[in-house]
Amino acid sequence: MAGTLTILAEALHSRLVRTQIGERVIEGMELSTQNNQGGVLGAIQYVLSGLASLGGFILGTIVGFVEFSWSALWGLLVVTQQSLWNFNWNASDADLSTPIKGRYIQLAGQLGLTLGQVFGYAVCGITPGAIVFAFNEPLGTQILTKVSEKFAEQFLQNLGNLLQQALQLEIQILLTNTYKSVRKLLKSTSPIIKQFLGKNNIISNTLDAWGASNSKPWSFAIAQKNFVENIFGKEGAGATFAQQFQLQAQQSCIEAGYVVANTVDTFLAHQALANQTVSALGNERYVEITPNKSVPDEKIVLAGSEEIIKGQIIQTLTTNKQFNGRDLGVVYGELQGEIRERRYRTEVVLKFYRKQNKLKSKGEIVDALSMQISFRLMNKAVADFATNVYLKKLAEKIYEEFAATPFQVHKGTKTFTYSDFQHGYQFKLDVTDLGEAIRVIENVLLIQGHPFNELYLRAGSAPIEKPPTSGTSLEINNKLVTVPTTNIKTGIVTFTHAYLNVGVNVPPINLVDITGKKKNVIYKPTVAK
């Protein structure tokens, strides 16, 4: 144990640097309660301080929604192109107004959802926390902190959806009204054209029929489909070729655009980060704390970066209070209350398989071969699977990409990895070549609509040469013996089923199954009778 140590306040280093530092202030809602009054007034002051901090955070987040990025611009262009491509240019005014009414109803529902969430958290979360704070400040502080964190997470998501729907509605109204006005102006020239070209002319007749009730729809997509069918027919090899060519060309163009946009965003972000002169840990700070108010001359001076010194302040005060000022050493690590709660992320698993065949009469002799691809749903929790609404949507997308036409993977001896931790992807694929790896990864990303980013793709290992099948000859006991060599299992595996791991000790949920062996499958395709 340490002996008695006498420290002169005038000899402390803090006294020497105090004039250089100036006033030391620690900001933050969690420290503001030190000078607050107790009781109801203290609770009200704490809640108001918390709401002020939360309001600034929400405002900053809303501003973050409109930050420019090339990826967002490309996404906007893609959505705009698809909307114009499928827009019915021959729709009547009544038909054009119908989607707007539906958008209003959808916006009203989102507004009710957002305000209902605010009301529920205010009545059943913040109010009880404020009441508890009036009688037990530490417990009330913890309740209000937890409630505020959960409220901010859900509220920002709902608010973002509300703003997005409102913006889309305003854009749709503006474009629809503009289109109606331009069409009305053009149709008004029909009588003038009839005076010069006669009553039965193709221009005036087209203008009069434009946008009439029960008129035949016309869009660029319909026109292109009719054009392709006139050249290649509706069925057969030519029609299939044309459909697949058009579909893959469109998807490849969109994906290539996202790759270009993401590359530009990443490059610009790296340049901006390189030009920053301020450390990511913040500026250098000096903080003087008094751990015991009854001994005002006992000071502790801490120095370091802002982010690092925050933890040092908490650790120093906690250690001093725990040991009542006695010198018992230094506590390393985090307190039990500071340890972050580990959260299990739900996991989607895709299974691929090749059956074993030992009879030449049934085809090529092959061994059984299997493959598994899994990824995590980063923005979903167990509560999101209380109903099967999202499960059906997820299973339908998996069926569309992997089961409608059974997806096949060429398993090989070259290893590639794709790591996008933000979206929950960490693949390790043993396939034939780089092109096959990209094809498989892109199809998996389409399930959640995430773009492919080549910066996350890595060659996991050097190519592995296939060993000889005849074996190796060795001389053992003066005799030449052939030692058989096992082949590395390669071949084509086909998608069989997909399931969802929700959590520990929870049975998996079968999403899609084309083998017919799984029970309680979420998505079963409708078969026409």
NORBEL-V382674 format. One line per field, one symbol per residue. ss: DSSP state (H for helix, E for strand, L for the rest). psi: psi as a letter, one per 30 degrees, with the letter a starting at -180 (. if undefined). burial: I if it has 16 or more other ideal C-beta (glycine too) atoms within 10 Angstrom, else O. A space follows every 10 residues. Layout:
# NORBEL-V382674
ss->???
psi->???
burial->???
This chain:
# NORBEL-V382674
ss->LLLLLLLLHH HLHHHHHHHH HLLLLLLLHH HHHHHLLLHH HHHHHHHHHH HHHHHHHHHH HHHHHLLLLH HHHHHHHHHH HHHHHHLLLL LLHHHHHHHH HHHHHHHHHH HHHHHHHHHH HHHHHHHHHH HHHHHLHHHH HHHHHHHHHH HHHHHHHHHH HHHHHHHHHH HHHHHHHHHH HHHHHHHLLH HHHHHHHLLL LHHHHHHHHL LLLLLLLLLH HHHHHHHHHH HHLLLLHHHH HHHHHHHHHH HHHHHHHHHH HHHHHHHHHH HHHHHLLLLL LLLEEEEEEL LLLLLLLLLE EEEEEHHHHH HHHHHHHHHH HHLLLLLLLL LLLLLHHHLL LLLLLEEEEE EEEELLELLH HHLLLELLEE EEEEEEELLL LHHHHLLLHH HHHHHHHHHH HHHLLLLEEE EEEEEEEEEE LLLLEEEEEE ELLHHHHHHH HHHHHLLLLL LLLHHHEEEL LLLLLLLLLL LEEEEELLEE EEELLLLLLL EEEEEEEEEE ELLLLLLLEE EEELLLLLLL LLLLLLLLL
psi->kkakkkkkef fkfeeefeff eakkkjlkef fffegllaae eeeeeeeeee eeeeeeeeee eeeffgkkke eeeeeeeeee eeeeegkjfg kleeeffeee eeeeeeeeee eeeeeeeeee eeefdeeeee eeeffjeeee eeeeeeeeee eeeeeeeeee eeeeeeeeee eeeeeeeeee eeeeeefffe eeeeeeflei leeeeeeefj glkglklkle eeeeeeeeef eflflaeeee eeeeeeeeee eeeeeeeeee eeeeeeeeee eeeffkfklf gllklkkklj fjffiffjlk kkkaleeefe eeeeeeeeee eeghfkjgak kkalleffkk kkkkkkkkkk kkkklkjgkf fgakjllkkl kkkllkjfgk leffgelgee eeeeeeeeee fffejjkkkj kagkkkkjji feggkiljkj aeaeeeeeee eeeeffeggk lkjfffkkjf llkkkklkff lkkkjkhgkj kjjkkkkkjl akkkkelklk jelkgkklkj ekkgfgfklh kekjkkkk.
burial->OOOOOOOOOO OIOOOOOIOO OOOOOOOOIO OOIOOIOOOO OIIOIIIOOI OOOIOOOOOO OOOOOOOOOI IOOIIOOOOO OOOOOOIIOI IOOOOIOOOO OOIOOOIOOI OOOIOOIOOO IOOOIIOOII OIIIOOIOOI IOIIOOIIOO IOOOIIOIIO OIOOIOOOIO OOOOOIOOIO OOIOOOIOOI OOOIOOOOOO OOOIOOIOOI IOOOOOOOIO OOOOOOOIOO OIOOOOOOOO OIOOOOOOOO OOOIIOIIIO IIOOIOOOOO OOOOOOOOOO OOOOIIIIIO OOOOOOOIII IIOIOOOOII OOOOIIOOII OOOOOOOOOO OOOOOOOOOO OOOOOIIIOI IIOIOOOOOO OOOOOOOOIO IOIIIIIOOI OOOOIOOOOO IOOIIOIIIO IIIOOOIOII IIOIIIIIOI OOIIIOIOII IOOOOIIIOI IIIIIIIIOI IIIOOIIOOO OOOOOOOOOO OOOOOOOOOO OOOOOOOOIO OOIIIIIIII IIOOOOOOII IIIIOOOIOO IIIOOOOOO
